[in-house]
Amino acid sequence: HVVTVKWKTEATPKQIEAALDGVKALPKAYKGITRVWVKSIKVQGDKTHAFVMEFKDEQSLKDYADSPAQKKWYEAYLPIREQSTTFDITN
């Protein structure tokens, strides 16, 4: 689950940090997420951040939608997100 994000112009660094900290906390809140990555090394275009959530399996990804963990994290994330692009990838 790869997400690139463009934040709203009024989003503060503290708000962005809280949203990314929320991503890092998701594996404890939702057992279907095994790992996350939030440190962007290279960024292209108008998206300033990206993060990855690795799920145990495809069903865990499907079950994550509208889960309590997602809803809780969205409280910090959605108010400051201007635009995002998501790719769900497997091999």
N, C-alpha and C positions, 0 to 999 in steps of 0.2 A: 504494500500500500504506500505508494510514493506520492507525496503532495508537495507542490510548489506554491508559495504564498506571496501575494502582494498585500501589504498591510495598508489600512486607511492612513491618510496623511496625518491625522490627529492622534494616531496610536503612539503612545509613549514607549521609550525603551523598557520601562518597568512593566508595562502591559504585555509587550512582546515577550519579555523574559518569563512572565507568569504563564503565558500561553505555551511556550516551549517547555517550561518546567512541568506543565500539565501533561504534555506528550510523554515526557520522561517518566511520569508517575503512572501512566496507563497500564503497564504490565502488572503492577500490583493491584490495580483496580479491576482489571479484566484479564482473567487467566488465559484467554485465547491469544493474547499478544505475548510473544516470546522475547522480542527485542525491539528497541527503537534507536534511531539515529537522528540527531538534530543539529549537528555541527556541519554547516555548509563550508566546503573548501573552495569551490568555484561556483560562481553564480553568473548566469547569462540572462539578458532581457530585463524586463521590469519586475520580475519576481525577486525578492530580496532574501528569502529564506526557503528552505526545503526541509522536509523530515520524512522519515521512513518508519513504518510500523510493520514488523514481521509477525505474521499470524501463524499459529500452530498448523492450521489447514484452512481450506477454502470455506468450510462451514463456519469456522470461528470468525472469519471476516464477515460473512453474511449475518451471523448472530450479533456482531458488534453494532450494526446499524440500529439506532434507537435504543441501545442498551443504557442502563443507568450510568455506566462509566463514560460513555460518549456524551450523554446529556450533561453530565457534571463538567466535563472538560469543555464542552461548547459554551458554557457560561463565561469562560475567560477568552475563548478563541473567536467565536462568531462576532461579538461586538466590535472587534478591531480588524477583522479580515475584510479586505476590499474584494479580493478575487483569489481563487485558488484553482489549481488544475490537479486532478488525481489520476493516477495510473495504478491499476491492480495487476500485478505481474506474477507469473509462476513459470516453472520450467517443465 
